[in-house]
Amino acid sequence: MNTYMGGGWKRDKKHGYGIFYYSEKEYYEGEWFGDERSGWGRMYYQDGSIYEGEWLHDKRDGRGMYRLANENRYEGQWKNDLKNGDGKFFYLDKGQIYEGFWVDDIPKCGQMSDFGREGAPEATQYPIPQVELADSSSVIGEAKNDFESAMS
């Protein structure tokens, strides 16, 4: 299909705000620069998932929210099309949330807790127990700093 609609052009390349249809069910609406998705935009994927947020050089990069077809979602930082940095993953079907630090799409350190578990359609059998550390946020903060230092 590959159709570009309602958008600007500059030097024969998509530029400014526009909508590009990759197929009938997969399309991007948002900002373009030099024929690439760059700036703010929303991508509707074939499988029913949606990404809304910042793009750079045709990749998710910056702050963004990725909602899966089952309504579970990730909200947080992206780099090179992967979850990188602080983020939250909402498991709405289970009534849980993971808050933590991600490196190349992998959660490295964080905390899982119940979140709306009572109304979740597929809630886990048992609630997540409370963390027994005296200062769990400083432990997570130290682990995050260690990962960031290792990445530098």
Summary of the structure (lengths in Angstrom):
residues: 152
radius of gyration: 18.7
end to end distance: 42.3
largest distance: 60.1
contacts: 417
relative contact order: 0.09
helix: 12%
strand: 53%
